[in-house]
């Protein structure tokens, strides 16, 4: 799934089955309990499978906080990306 946020193109790839399964089990419970630490871990786990188009034929994986902070400056953008990543991987959780 290709999305554009904050003027940046991001390819959201589906996580591998076992990773998606683990995240799905954690995510629902964390949402119900407002366990933000677990939700944050789930987000970073899923973002590892996203590629940010750098615009010059290269892309970078969003696989660590430094890269995410370097390319995204708005918490709302990150929340919107989280929604898209969850939608792509777990339509039933969104």
PyMOL Python script that loads the backbone (N, CA, C, O; Angstrom):
from pymol import cmd

cmd.read_pdbstr("""\
ATOM      1  N   UNK A   1       0.850  -1.171   0.000  1.00  0.00           N
ATOM      2  CA  UNK A   1       0.000   0.000   0.000  1.00  0.00           C
ATOM      3  C   UNK A   1       0.896   1.236   0.000  1.00  0.00           C
ATOM      4  O   UNK A   1       1.783   1.371   0.844  1.00  0.00           O
ATOM      5  N   UNK A   2       0.661   2.122  -0.939  1.00  0.00           N
ATOM      6  CA  UNK A   2       1.416   3.366  -1.026  1.00  0.00           C
ATOM      7  C   UNK A   2       0.564   4.489  -0.448  1.00  0.00           C
ATOM      8  O   UNK A   2      -0.585   4.668  -0.853  1.00  0.00           O
ATOM      9  N   UNK A   3       1.118   5.245   0.497  1.00  0.00           N
ATOM     10  CA  UNK A   3       0.417   6.383   1.079  1.00  0.00           C
ATOM     11  C   UNK A   3       1.315   7.610   0.987  1.00  0.00           C
ATOM     12  O   UNK A   3       2.536   7.497   0.872  1.00  0.00           O
ATOM     13  N   UNK A   4       0.702   8.767   1.038  1.00  0.00           N
ATOM     14  CA  UNK A   4       1.450  10.018   1.067  1.00  0.00           C
ATOM     15  C   UNK A   4       1.027  10.792   2.304  1.00  0.00           C
ATOM     16  O   UNK A   4      -0.147  11.118   2.479  1.00  0.00           O
ATOM     17  N   UNK A   5       1.996  11.081   3.158  1.00  0.00           N
ATOM     18  CA  UNK A   5       1.767  11.830   4.389  1.00  0.00           C
ATOM     19  C   UNK A   5       2.846  12.885   4.518  1.00  0.00           C
ATOM     20  O   UNK A   5       4.020  12.610   4.270  1.00  0.00           O
ATOM     21  N   UNK A   6       2.467  14.064   4.895  1.00  0.00           N
ATOM     22  CA  UNK A   6       3.424  15.161   5.088  1.00  0.00           C
ATOM     23  C   UNK A   6       4.277  15.353   3.835  1.00  0.00           C
ATOM     24  O   UNK A   6       5.446  15.728   3.918  1.00  0.00           O
ATOM     25  N   UNK A   7       3.671  15.088   2.671  1.00  0.00           N
ATOM     26  CA  UNK A   7       4.378  15.236   1.411  1.00  0.00           C
ATOM     27  C   UNK A   7       5.384  14.144   1.119  1.00  0.00           C
ATOM     28  O   UNK A   7       6.173  14.260   0.181  1.00  0.00           O
ATOM     29  N   UNK A   8       5.367  13.081   1.913  1.00  0.00           N
ATOM     30  CA  UNK A   8       6.311  11.979   1.738  1.00  0.00           C
ATOM     31  C   UNK A   8       5.558  10.725   1.307  1.00  0.00           C
ATOM     32  O   UNK A   8       4.460  10.449   1.790  1.00  0.00           O
ATOM     33  N   UNK A   9       6.164   9.968   0.393  1.00  0.00           N
ATOM     34  CA  UNK A   9       5.568   8.721  -0.072  1.00  0.00           C
ATOM     35  C   UNK A   9       6.137   7.561   0.742  1.00  0.00           C
ATOM     36  O   UNK A   9       7.350   7.402   0.877  1.00  0.00           O
ATOM     37  N   UNK A  10       5.224   6.762   1.275  1.00  0.00           N
ATOM     38  CA  UNK A  10       5.607   5.638   2.125  1.00  0.00           C
ATOM     39  C   UNK A  10       4.940   4.379   1.593  1.00  0.00           C
ATOM     40  O   UNK A  10       3.732   4.353   1.359  1.00  0.00           O
ATOM     41  N   UNK A  11       5.736   3.341   1.406  1.00  0.00           N
ATOM     42  CA  UNK A  11       5.192   2.042   1.039  1.00  0.00           C
ATOM     43  C   UNK A  11       5.028   1.231   2.317  1.00  0.00           C
ATOM     44  O   UNK A  11       5.996   0.961   3.028  1.00  0.00           O
ATOM     45  N   UNK A  12       3.797   0.850   2.590  1.00  0.00           N
ATOM     46  CA  UNK A  12       3.495   0.032   3.762  1.00  0.00           C
ATOM     47  C   UNK A  12       3.415  -1.412   3.295  1.00  0.00           C
ATOM     48  O   UNK A  12       2.503  -1.791   2.561  1.00  0.00           O
ATOM     49  N   UNK A  13       4.371  -2.203   3.724  1.00  0.00           N
ATOM     50  CA  UNK A  13       4.406  -3.617   3.387  1.00  0.00           C
ATOM     51  C   UNK A  13       3.777  -4.418   4.519  1.00  0.00           C
ATOM     52  O   UNK A  13       3.848  -4.024   5.683  1.00  0.00           O
ATOM     53  N   UNK A  14       3.175  -5.520   4.178  1.00  0.00           N
ATOM     54  CA  UNK A  14       2.620  -6.384   5.205  1.00  0.00           C
ATOM     55  C   UNK A  14       3.764  -7.035   5.981  1.00  0.00           C
ATOM     56  O   UNK A  14       4.768  -7.461   5.409  1.00  0.00           O
ATOM     57  N   UNK A  15       3.580  -7.098   7.291  1.00  0.00           N
ATOM     58  CA  UNK A  15       4.560  -7.772   8.139  1.00  0.00           C
ATOM     59  C   UNK A  15       4.473  -9.276   7.896  1.00  0.00           C
ATOM     60  O   UNK A  15       3.425  -9.779   7.493  1.00  0.00           O
ATOM     61  N   UNK A  16       5.567  -9.996   8.139  1.00  0.00           N
ATOM     62  CA  UNK A  16       5.506 -11.456   8.020  1.00  0.00           C
ATOM     63  C   UNK A  16       4.423 -12.026   8.944  1.00  0.00           C
ATOM     64  O   UNK A  16       4.066 -11.416   9.952  1.00  0.00           O
ATOM     65  N   UNK A  17       3.919 -13.184   8.588  1.00  0.00           N
ATOM     66  CA  UNK A  17       2.775 -13.771   9.298  1.00  0.00           C
ATOM     67  C   UNK A  17       3.005 -13.890  10.805  1.00  0.00           C
ATOM     68  O   UNK A  17       2.123 -13.532  11.586  1.00  0.00           O
ATOM     69  N   UNK A  18       4.157 -14.380  11.224  1.00  0.00           N
ATOM     70  CA  UNK A  18       4.374 -14.570  12.666  1.00  0.00           C
ATOM     71  C   UNK A  18       4.490 -13.240  13.400  1.00  0.00           C
ATOM     72  O   UNK A  18       4.010 -13.108  14.526  1.00  0.00           O
ATOM     73  N   UNK A  19       5.119 -12.263  12.776  1.00  0.00           N
ATOM     74  CA  UNK A  19       5.202 -10.932  13.371  1.00  0.00           C
ATOM     75  C   UNK A  19       3.815 -10.322  13.476  1.00  0.00           C
ATOM     76  O   UNK A  19       3.446  -9.777  14.516  1.00  0.00           O
ATOM     77  N   UNK A  20       3.047 -10.414  12.398  1.00  0.00           N
ATOM     78  CA  UNK A  20       1.684  -9.866  12.400  1.00  0.00           C
ATOM     79  C   UNK A  20       0.833 -10.541  13.465  1.00  0.00           C
ATOM     80  O   UNK A  20       0.052  -9.877  14.147  1.00  0.00           O
ATOM     81  N   UNK A  21       0.974 -11.834  13.611  1.00  0.00           N
ATOM     82  CA  UNK A  21       0.224 -12.573  14.621  1.00  0.00           C
ATOM     83  C   UNK A  21       0.570 -12.077  16.022  1.00  0.00           C
ATOM     84  O   UNK A  21      -0.319 -11.801  16.827  1.00  0.00           O
ATOM     85  N   UNK A  22       1.868 -11.966  16.308  1.00  0.00           N
ATOM     86  CA  UNK A  22       2.306 -11.489  17.623  1.00  0.00           C
ATOM     87  C   UNK A  22       1.780 -10.090  17.908  1.00  0.00           C
ATOM     88  O   UNK A  22       1.280  -9.814  18.999  1.00  0.00           O
ATOM     89  N   UNK A  23       1.896  -9.214  16.927  1.00  0.00           N
ATOM     90  CA  UNK A  23       1.437  -7.831  17.110  1.00  0.00           C
ATOM     91  C   UNK A  23      -0.081  -7.787  17.287  1.00  0.00           C
ATOM     92  O   UNK A  23      -0.582  -7.051  18.137  1.00  0.00           O
ATOM     93  N   UNK A  24      -0.808  -8.559  16.498  1.00  0.00           N
ATOM     94  CA  UNK A  24      -2.266  -8.566  16.602  1.00  0.00           C
ATOM     95  C   UNK A  24      -2.718  -8.985  17.995  1.00  0.00           C
ATOM     96  O   UNK A  24      -3.652  -8.402  18.545  1.00  0.00           O
ATOM     97  N   UNK A  25      -2.067  -9.985  18.566  1.00  0.00           N
ATOM     98  CA  UNK A  25      -2.425 -10.445  19.907  1.00  0.00           C
ATOM     99  C   UNK A  25      -2.207  -9.348  20.953  1.00  0.00           C
ATOM    100  O   UNK A  25      -3.016  -9.180  21.865  1.00  0.00           O
ATOM    101  N   UNK A  26      -1.120  -8.614  20.812  1.00  0.00           N
ATOM    102  CA  UNK A  26      -0.794  -7.552  21.768  1.00  0.00           C
ATOM    103  C   UNK A  26      -1.642  -6.298  21.560  1.00  0.00           C
ATOM    104  O   UNK A  26      -2.068  -5.659  22.521  1.00  0.00           O
ATOM    105  N   UNK A  27      -1.880  -5.955  20.292  1.00  0.00           N
ATOM    106  CA  UNK A  27      -2.480  -4.660  19.932  1.00  0.00           C
ATOM    107  C   UNK A  27      -3.891  -4.496  20.497  1.00  0.00           C
ATOM    108  O   UNK A  27      -4.194  -3.480  21.123  1.00  0.00           O
ATOM    109  N   UNK A  28      -4.747  -5.484  20.282  1.00  0.00           N
ATOM    110  CA  UNK A  28      -6.143  -5.379  20.718  1.00  0.00           C
ATOM    111  C   UNK A  28      -6.230  -5.154  22.235  1.00  0.00           C
ATOM    112  O   UNK A  28      -6.939  -4.259  22.695  1.00  0.00           O
ATOM    113  N   UNK A  29      -5.512  -5.965  22.995  1.00  0.00           N
ATOM    114  CA  UNK A  29      -5.525  -5.822  24.452  1.00  0.00           C
ATOM    115  C   UNK A  29      -4.967  -4.484  24.902  1.00  0.00           C
ATOM    116  O   UNK A  29      -5.482  -3.869  25.836  1.00  0.00           O
ATOM    117  N   UNK A  30      -3.918  -4.040  24.237  1.00  0.00           N
ATOM    118  CA  UNK A  30      -3.312  -2.760  24.593  1.00  0.00           C
ATOM    119  C   UNK A  30      -4.270  -1.604  24.319  1.00  0.00           C
ATOM    120  O   UNK A  30      -4.318  -0.641  25.084  1.00  0.00           O
ATOM    121  N   UNK A  31      -5.033  -1.697  23.229  1.00  0.00           N
ATOM    122  CA  UNK A  31      -6.025  -0.651  22.920  1.00  0.00           C
ATOM    123  C   UNK A  31      -7.096  -0.601  24.005  1.00  0.00           C
ATOM    124  O   UNK A  31      -7.482   0.478  24.456  1.00  0.00           O
ATOM    125  N   UNK A  32      -7.569  -1.759  24.417  1.00  0.00           N
ATOM    126  CA  UNK A  32      -8.630  -1.824  25.430  1.00  0.00           C
ATOM    127  C   UNK A  32      -8.155  -1.301  26.783  1.00  0.00           C
ATOM    128  O   UNK A  32      -8.931  -0.698  27.524  1.00  0.00           O
ATOM    129  N   UNK A  33      -6.889  -1.530  27.102  1.00  0.00           N
ATOM    130  CA  UNK A  33      -6.339  -1.115  28.398  1.00  0.00           C
ATOM    131  C   UNK A  33      -5.627   0.232  28.339  1.00  0.00           C
ATOM    132  O   UNK A  33      -5.127   0.715  29.354  1.00  0.00           O
ATOM    133  N   UNK A  34      -5.580   0.839  27.155  1.00  0.00           N
ATOM    134  CA  UNK A  34      -4.814   2.074  26.950  1.00  0.00           C
ATOM    135  C   UNK A  34      -3.366   1.904  27.407  1.00  0.00           C
ATOM    136  O   UNK A  34      -2.799   2.791  28.047  1.00  0.00           O
ATOM    137  N   UNK A  35      -2.784   0.775  27.079  1.00  0.00           N
ATOM    138  CA  UNK A  35      -1.400   0.478  27.431  1.00  0.00           C
ATOM    139  C   UNK A  35      -0.492   1.045  26.341  1.00  0.00           C
ATOM    140  O   UNK A  35      -0.150   0.363  25.375  1.00  0.00           O
ATOM    141  N   UNK A  36      -0.116   2.291  26.519  1.00  0.00           N
ATOM    142  CA  UNK A  36       0.599   3.015  25.479  1.00  0.00           C
ATOM    143  C   UNK A  36       1.998   2.469  25.220  1.00  0.00           C
ATOM    144  O   UNK A  36       2.510   2.591  24.107  1.00  0.00           O
ATOM    145  N   UNK A  37       2.608   1.884  26.206  1.00  0.00           N
ATOM    146  CA  UNK A  37       3.930   1.297  26.017  1.00  0.00           C
ATOM    147  C   UNK A  37       3.862   0.127  25.036  1.00  0.00           C
ATOM    148  O   UNK A  37       4.712   0.010  24.153  1.00  0.00           O
ATOM    149  N   UNK A  38       2.866  -0.732  25.184  1.00  0.00           N
ATOM    150  CA  UNK A  38       2.697  -1.869  24.276  1.00  0.00           C
ATOM    151  C   UNK A  38       2.308  -1.373  22.884  1.00  0.00           C
ATOM    152  O   UNK A  38       2.800  -1.891  21.882  1.00  0.00           O
ATOM    153  N   UNK A  39       1.418  -0.362  22.817  1.00  0.00           N
ATOM    154  CA  UNK A  39       1.027   0.196  21.520  1.00  0.00           C
ATOM    155  C   UNK A  39       2.233   0.776  20.791  1.00  0.00           C
ATOM    156  O   UNK A  39       2.376   0.614  19.579  1.00  0.00           O
ATOM    157  N   UNK A  40       3.084   1.442  21.527  1.00  0.00           N
ATOM    158  CA  UNK A  40       4.293   2.013  20.937  1.00  0.00           C
ATOM    159  C   UNK A  40       5.198   0.909  20.393  1.00  0.00           C
ATOM    160  O   UNK A  40       5.724   1.025  19.287  1.00  0.00           O
ATOM    161  N   UNK A  41       5.378  -0.154  21.163  1.00  0.00           N
ATOM    162  CA  UNK A  41       6.189  -1.284  20.700  1.00  0.00           C
ATOM    163  C   UNK A  41       5.598  -1.890  19.427  1.00  0.00           C
ATOM    164  O   UNK A  41       6.328  -2.231  18.497  1.00  0.00           O
ATOM    165  N   UNK A  42       4.272  -2.020  19.394  1.00  0.00           N
ATOM    166  CA  UNK A  42       3.600  -2.564  18.210  1.00  0.00           C
ATOM    167  C   UNK A  42       3.828  -1.672  16.999  1.00  0.00           C
ATOM    168  O   UNK A  42       4.106  -2.159  15.903  1.00  0.00           O
ATOM    169  N   UNK A  43       3.709  -0.362  17.202  1.00  0.00           N
ATOM    170  CA  UNK A  43       3.922   0.581  16.104  1.00  0.00           C
ATOM    171  C   UNK A  43       5.322   0.440  15.529  1.00  0.00           C
ATOM    172  O   UNK A  43       5.488   0.317  14.315  1.00  0.00           O
ATOM    173  N   UNK A  44       6.332   0.456  16.395  1.00  0.00           N
ATOM    174  CA  UNK A  44       7.708   0.383  15.908  1.00  0.00           C
ATOM    175  C   UNK A  44       7.985  -0.958  15.241  1.00  0.00           C
ATOM    176  O   UNK A  44       8.764  -1.024  14.290  1.00  0.00           O
ATOM    177  N   UNK A  45       7.362  -2.023  15.725  1.00  0.00           N
ATOM    178  CA  UNK A  45       7.537  -3.336  15.097  1.00  0.00           C
ATOM    179  C   UNK A  45       6.977  -3.314  13.674  1.00  0.00           C
ATOM    180  O   UNK A  45       7.609  -3.837  12.756  1.00  0.00           O
ATOM    181  N   UNK A  46       5.813  -2.721  13.484  1.00  0.00           N
ATOM    182  CA  UNK A  46       5.196  -2.679  12.152  1.00  0.00           C
ATOM    183  C   UNK A  46       5.878  -1.687  11.215  1.00  0.00           C
ATOM    184  O   UNK A  46       5.938  -1.921  10.008  1.00  0.00           O
ATOM    185  N   UNK A  47       6.392  -0.584  11.756  1.00  0.00           N
ATOM    186  CA  UNK A  47       7.065   0.402  10.908  1.00  0.00           C
ATOM    187  C   UNK A  47       8.339  -0.153  10.282  1.00  0.00           C
ATOM    188  O   UNK A  47       8.809   0.366   9.269  1.00  0.00           O
ATOM    189  N   UNK A  48       8.896  -1.199  10.872  1.00  0.00           N
ATOM    190  CA  UNK A  48      10.089  -1.828  10.295  1.00  0.00           C
ATOM    191  C   UNK A  48       9.834  -2.328   8.879  1.00  0.00           C
ATOM    192  O   UNK A  48      10.774  -2.539   8.114  1.00  0.00           O
ATOM    193  N   UNK A  49       8.557  -2.518   8.529  1.00  0.00           N
ATOM    194  CA  UNK A  49       8.201  -3.037   7.207  1.00  0.00           C
ATOM    195  C   UNK A  49       7.698  -1.939   6.272  1.00  0.00           C
ATOM    196  O   UNK A  49       7.069  -2.220   5.252  1.00  0.00           O
ATOM    197  N   UNK A  50       7.979  -0.705   6.625  1.00  0.00           N
ATOM    198  CA  UNK A  50       7.602   0.444   5.793  1.00  0.00           C
ATOM    199  C   UNK A  50       8.853   1.042   5.162  1.00  0.00           C
ATOM    200  O   UNK A  50       9.915   1.107   5.781  1.00  0.00           O
ATOM    201  N   UNK A  51       8.700   1.477   3.911  1.00  0.00           N
ATOM    202  CA  UNK A  51       9.803   2.102   3.184  1.00  0.00           C
ATOM    203  C   UNK A  51       9.426   3.535   2.825  1.00  0.00           C
ATOM    204  O   UNK A  51       8.375   3.781   2.233  1.00  0.00           O
ATOM    205  N   UNK A  52      10.282   4.462   3.183  1.00  0.00           N
ATOM    206  CA  UNK A  52      10.091   5.870   2.856  1.00  0.00           C
ATOM    207  C   UNK A  52      10.853   6.187   1.579  1.00  0.00           C
ATOM    208  O   UNK A  52      12.061   5.963   1.500  1.00  0.00           O
ATOM    209  N   UNK A  53      10.151   6.707   0.581  1.00  0.00           N
ATOM    210  CA  UNK A  53      10.758   7.105  -0.688  1.00  0.00           C
ATOM    211  C   UNK A  53      11.510   8.411  -0.463  1.00  0.00           C
ATOM    212  O   UNK A  53      10.918   9.415  -0.067  1.00  0.00           O
ATOM    213  N   UNK A  54      12.805   8.394  -0.714  1.00  0.00           N
ATOM    214  CA  UNK A  54      13.627   9.595  -0.515  1.00  0.00           C
ATOM    215  C   UNK A  54      13.599  10.526  -1.718  1.00  0.00           C
ATOM    216  O   UNK A  54      14.173  11.614  -1.676  1.00  0.00           O
ATOM    217  N   UNK A  55      12.930  10.103  -2.795  1.00  0.00           N
ATOM    218  CA  UNK A  55      12.751  10.975  -3.941  1.00  0.00           C
ATOM    219  C   UNK A  55      13.866  10.946  -4.968  1.00  0.00           C
ATOM    220  O   UNK A  55      13.769  11.616  -5.996  1.00  0.00           O
ATOM    221  N   UNK A  56      14.903  10.200  -4.722  1.00  0.00           N
ATOM    222  CA  UNK A  56      16.025  10.139  -5.657  1.00  0.00           C
ATOM    223  C   UNK A  56      16.284   8.708  -6.120  1.00  0.00           C
ATOM    224  O   UNK A  56      17.404   8.354  -6.490  1.00  0.00           O
ATOM    225  N   UNK A  57      15.232   7.894  -6.093  1.00  0.00           N
ATOM    226  CA  UNK A  57      15.370   6.500  -6.472  1.00  0.00           C
ATOM    227  C   UNK A  57      15.769   5.599  -5.318  1.00  0.00           C
ATOM    228  O   UNK A  57      15.838   4.378  -5.462  1.00  0.00           O
ATOM    229  N   UNK A  58      16.029   6.207  -4.183  1.00  0.00           N
ATOM    230  CA  UNK A  58      16.391   5.431  -2.988  1.00  0.00           C
ATOM    231  C   UNK A  58      15.231   5.447  -2.011  1.00  0.00           C
ATOM    232  O   UNK A  58      14.354   6.309  -2.066  1.00  0.00           O
ATOM    233  N   UNK A  59      15.249   4.478  -1.123  1.00  0.00           N
ATOM    234  CA  UNK A  59      14.270   4.463  -0.034  1.00  0.00           C
ATOM    235  C   UNK A  59      14.982   4.031   1.237  1.00  0.00           C
ATOM    236  O   UNK A  59      16.089   3.493   1.198  1.00  0.00           O
ATOM    237  N   UNK A  60      14.335   4.275   2.345  1.00  0.00           N
ATOM    238  CA  UNK A  60      14.896   3.902   3.637  1.00  0.00           C
ATOM    239  C   UNK A  60      13.794   3.227   4.449  1.00  0.00           C
ATOM    240  O   UNK A  60      12.640   3.654   4.433  1.00  0.00           O
ATOM    241  N   UNK A  61      14.172   2.173   5.154  1.00  0.00           N
ATOM    242  CA  UNK A  61      13.234   1.488   6.038  1.00  0.00           C
ATOM    243  C   UNK A  61      13.043   2.333   7.294  1.00  0.00           C
ATOM    244  O   UNK A  61      13.992   2.928   7.805  1.00  0.00           O
ATOM    245  N   UNK A  62      11.818   2.377   7.780  1.00  0.00           N
ATOM    246  CA  UNK A  62      11.523   3.100   9.020  1.00  0.00           C
ATOM    247  C   UNK A  62      11.725   2.143  10.190  1.00  0.00           C
ATOM    248  O   UNK A  62      10.783   1.807  10.907  1.00  0.00           O
ATOM    249  N   UNK A  63      12.973   1.713  10.368  1.00  0.00           N
ATOM    250  CA  UNK A  63      13.241   0.642  11.316  1.00  0.00           C
ATOM    251  C   UNK A  63      13.852   1.081  12.640  1.00  0.00           C
ATOM    252  O   UNK A  63      14.236   0.245  13.458  1.00  0.00           O
ATOM    253  N   UNK A  64      13.943   2.391  12.853  1.00  0.00           N
ATOM    254  CA  UNK A  64      14.387   2.852  14.175  1.00  0.00           C
ATOM    255  C   UNK A  64      13.900   4.283  14.417  1.00  0.00           C
ATOM    256  O   UNK A  64      13.539   5.005  13.488  1.00  0.00           O
ATOM    257  N   UNK A  65      13.903   4.656  15.665  1.00  0.00           N
ATOM    258  CA  UNK A  65      13.370   5.965  16.074  1.00  0.00           C
ATOM    259  C   UNK A  65      14.128   7.128  15.439  1.00  0.00           C
ATOM    260  O   UNK A  65      13.519   8.139  15.087  1.00  0.00           O
ATOM    261  N   UNK A  66      15.432   7.003  15.288  1.00  0.00           N
ATOM    262  CA  UNK A  66      16.231   8.088  14.713  1.00  0.00           C
ATOM    263  C   UNK A  66      15.783   8.395  13.288  1.00  0.00           C
ATOM    264  O   UNK A  66      15.616   9.558  12.921  1.00  0.00           O
ATOM    265  N   UNK A  67      15.590   7.352  12.491  1.00  0.00           N
ATOM    266  CA  UNK A  67      15.147   7.555  11.104  1.00  0.00           C
ATOM    267  C   UNK A  67      13.752   8.165  11.083  1.00  0.00           C
ATOM    268  O   UNK A  67      13.483   9.081  10.306  1.00  0.00           O
ATOM    269  N   UNK A  68      12.873   7.663  11.928  1.00  0.00           N
ATOM    270  CA  UNK A  68      11.506   8.197  11.993  1.00  0.00           C
ATOM    271  C   UNK A  68      11.546   9.673  12.377  1.00  0.00           C
ATOM    272  O   UNK A  68      10.893  10.493  11.733  1.00  0.00           O
ATOM    273  N   UNK A  69      12.298  10.020  13.411  1.00  0.00           N
ATOM    274  CA  UNK A  69      12.393  11.417  13.851  1.00  0.00           C
ATOM    275  C   UNK A  69      13.052  12.307  12.805  1.00  0.00           C
ATOM    276  O   UNK A  69      12.707  13.482  12.685  1.00  0.00           O
ATOM    277  N   UNK A  70      13.984  11.763  12.057  1.00  0.00           N
ATOM    278  CA  UNK A  70      14.681  12.538  11.021  1.00  0.00           C
ATOM    279  C   UNK A  70      13.736  12.925   9.890  1.00  0.00           C
ATOM    280  O   UNK A  70      13.890  13.989   9.290  1.00  0.00           O
ATOM    281  N   UNK A  71      12.761  12.071   9.596  1.00  0.00           N
ATOM    282  CA  UNK A  71      11.917  12.294   8.424  1.00  0.00           C
ATOM    283  C   UNK A  71      10.496  12.751   8.736  1.00  0.00           C
ATOM    284  O   UNK A  71       9.798  13.237   7.846  1.00  0.00           O
ATOM    285  N   UNK A  72      10.059  12.604   9.981  1.00  0.00           N
ATOM    286  CA  UNK A  72       8.711  13.028  10.368  1.00  0.00           C
ATOM    287  C   UNK A  72       8.801  13.948  11.574  1.00  0.00           C
ATOM    288  O   UNK A  72       9.431  13.618  12.578  1.00  0.00           O
ATOM    289  N   UNK A  73       8.159  15.111  11.461  1.00  0.00           N
ATOM    290  CA  UNK A  73       8.304  16.130  12.496  1.00  0.00           C
ATOM    291  C   UNK A  73       7.006  16.431  13.219  1.00  0.00           C
ATOM    292  O   UNK A  73       6.951  17.340  14.048  1.00  0.00           O
ATOM    293  N   UNK A  74       5.971  15.683  12.915  1.00  0.00           N
ATOM    294  CA  UNK A  74       4.649  15.982  13.444  1.00  0.00           C
ATOM    295  C   UNK A  74       4.034  14.711  14.010  1.00  0.00           C
ATOM    296  O   UNK A  74       3.939  13.704  13.308  1.00  0.00           O
ATOM    297  N   UNK A  75       3.618  14.747  15.261  1.00  0.00           N
ATOM    298  CA  UNK A  75       3.024  13.575  15.897  1.00  0.00           C
ATOM    299  C   UNK A  75       1.751  13.138  15.172  1.00  0.00           C
ATOM    300  O   UNK A  75       1.453  11.945  15.116  1.00  0.00           O
ATOM    301  N   UNK A  76       1.008  14.077  14.624  1.00  0.00           N
ATOM    302  CA  UNK A  76      -0.215  13.722  13.898  1.00  0.00           C
ATOM    303  C   UNK A  76       0.103  12.868  12.672  1.00  0.00           C
ATOM    304  O   UNK A  76      -0.655  11.958  12.336  1.00  0.00           O
ATOM    305  N   UNK A  77       1.200  13.155  12.017  1.00  0.00           N
ATOM    306  CA  UNK A  77       1.616  12.355  10.870  1.00  0.00           C
ATOM    307  C   UNK A  77       1.929  10.931  11.313  1.00  0.00           C
ATOM    308  O   UNK A  77       1.556   9.970  10.640  1.00  0.00           O
ATOM    309  N   UNK A  78       2.609  10.800  12.437  1.00  0.00           N
ATOM    310  CA  UNK A  78       2.946   9.476  12.948  1.00  0.00           C
ATOM    311  C   UNK A  78       1.686   8.698  13.331  1.00  0.00           C
ATOM    312  O   UNK A  78       1.598   7.497  13.076  1.00  0.00           O
ATOM    313  N   UNK A  79       0.720   9.372  13.937  1.00  0.00           N
ATOM    314  CA  UNK A  79      -0.547   8.724  14.296  1.00  0.00           C
ATOM    315  C   UNK A  79      -1.295   8.295  13.033  1.00  0.00           C
ATOM    316  O   UNK A  79      -1.851   7.198  12.985  1.00  0.00           O
ATOM    317  N   UNK A  80      -1.311   9.145  12.020  1.00  0.00           N
ATOM    318  CA  UNK A  80      -1.956   8.787  10.753  1.00  0.00           C
ATOM    319  C   UNK A  80      -1.261   7.605  10.086  1.00  0.00           C
ATOM    320  O   UNK A  80      -1.917   6.735   9.514  1.00  0.00           O
ATOM    321  N   UNK A  81       0.062   7.576  10.162  1.00  0.00           N
ATOM    322  CA  UNK A  81       0.807   6.453   9.606  1.00  0.00           C
ATOM    323  C   UNK A  81       0.478   5.174  10.370  1.00  0.00           C
ATOM    324  O   UNK A  81       0.314   4.112   9.771  1.00  0.00           O
ATOM    325  N   UNK A  82       0.382   5.278  11.686  1.00  0.00           N
ATOM    326  CA  UNK A  82       0.020   4.110  12.492  1.00  0.00           C
ATOM    327  C   UNK A  82      -1.328   3.551  12.047  1.00  0.00           C
ATOM    328  O   UNK A  82      -1.475   2.339  11.891  1.00  0.00           O
ATOM    329  N   UNK A  83      -2.310   4.420  11.843  1.00  0.00           N
ATOM    330  CA  UNK A  83      -3.632   3.977  11.399  1.00  0.00           C
ATOM    331  C   UNK A  83      -3.551   3.240  10.074  1.00  0.00           C
ATOM    332  O   UNK A  83      -4.194   2.206   9.893  1.00  0.00           O
ATOM    333  N   UNK A  84      -2.759   3.770   9.145  1.00  0.00           N
ATOM    334  CA  UNK A  84      -2.615   3.152   7.830  1.00  0.00           C
ATOM    335  C   UNK A  84      -1.908   1.799   7.923  1.00  0.00           C
ATOM    336  O   UNK A  84      -2.288   0.849   7.240  1.00  0.00           O
ATOM    337  N   UNK A  85      -0.883   1.716   8.766  1.00  0.00           N
ATOM    338  CA  UNK A  85      -0.138   0.467   8.929  1.00  0.00           C
ATOM    339  C   UNK A  85      -1.034  -0.612   9.540  1.00  0.00           C
ATOM    340  O   UNK A  85      -1.018  -1.762   9.101  1.00  0.00           O
ATOM    341  N   UNK A  86      -1.809  -0.237  10.547  1.00  0.00           N
ATOM    342  CA  UNK A  86      -2.724  -1.190  11.175  1.00  0.00           C
ATOM    343  C   UNK A  86      -3.797  -1.619  10.180  1.00  0.00           C
ATOM    344  O   UNK A  86      -4.142  -2.798  10.099  1.00  0.00           O
ATOM    345  N   UNK A  87      -4.318  -0.660   9.428  1.00  0.00           N
ATOM    346  CA  UNK A  87      -5.331  -0.968   8.410  1.00  0.00           C
ATOM    347  C   UNK A  87      -4.792  -1.957   7.373  1.00  0.00           C
ATOM    348  O   UNK A  87      -5.489  -2.894   6.985  1.00  0.00           O
ATOM    349  N   UNK A  88      -3.558  -1.748   6.930  1.00  0.00           N
ATOM    350  CA  UNK A  88      -2.966  -2.622   5.913  1.00  0.00           C
ATOM    351  C   UNK A  88      -2.713  -4.033   6.450  1.00  0.00           C
ATOM    352  O   UNK A  88      -2.930  -5.020   5.747  1.00  0.00           O
ATOM    353  N   UNK A  89      -2.256  -4.117   7.690  1.00  0.00           N
ATOM    354  CA  UNK A  89      -1.901  -5.414   8.257  1.00  0.00           C
ATOM    355  C   UNK A  89      -3.049  -6.134   8.927  1.00  0.00           C
ATOM    356  O   UNK A  89      -3.107  -7.364   8.918  1.00  0.00           O
ATOM    357  N   UNK A  90      -3.971  -5.369   9.514  1.00  0.00           N
ATOM    358  CA  UNK A  90      -5.063  -5.962  10.291  1.00  0.00           C
ATOM    359  C   UNK A  90      -6.341  -5.173  10.074  1.00  0.00           C
ATOM    360  O   UNK A  90      -6.782  -4.464  10.979  1.00  0.00           O
ATOM    361  N   UNK A  91      -6.936  -5.275   8.922  1.00  0.00           N
ATOM    362  CA  UNK A  91      -8.168  -4.544   8.658  1.00  0.00           C
ATOM    363  C   UNK A  91      -9.209  -4.735   9.744  1.00  0.00           C
ATOM    364  O   UNK A  91     -10.006  -3.836  10.011  1.00  0.00           O
ATOM    365  N   UNK A  92      -9.202  -5.915  10.376  1.00  0.00           N
ATOM    366  CA  UNK A  92     -10.187  -6.211  11.402  1.00  0.00           C
ATOM    367  C   UNK A  92      -9.922  -5.497  12.721  1.00  0.00           C
ATOM    368  O   UNK A  92     -10.809  -5.449  13.573  1.00  0.00           O
ATOM    369  N   UNK A  93      -8.716  -4.935  12.918  1.00  0.00           N
ATOM    370  CA  UNK A  93      -8.411  -4.210  14.150  1.00  0.00           C
ATOM    371  C   UNK A  93      -8.629  -2.713  14.006  1.00  0.00           C
ATOM    372  O   UNK A  93      -8.797  -2.012  15.004  1.00  0.00           O
ATOM    373  N   UNK A  94      -8.630  -2.223  12.791  1.00  0.00           N
ATOM    374  CA  UNK A  94      -8.704  -0.790  12.545  1.00  0.00           C
ATOM    375  C   UNK A  94     -10.000  -0.214  12.874  1.00  0.00           C
ATOM    376  O   UNK A  94     -10.199   0.990  12.713  1.00  0.00           O
TER     377      UNK A  94
END
""", "prot")
cmd.dss("prot")
cmd.show_as("cartoon", "prot")
cmd.util.cbc("prot")
cmd.orient("prot")
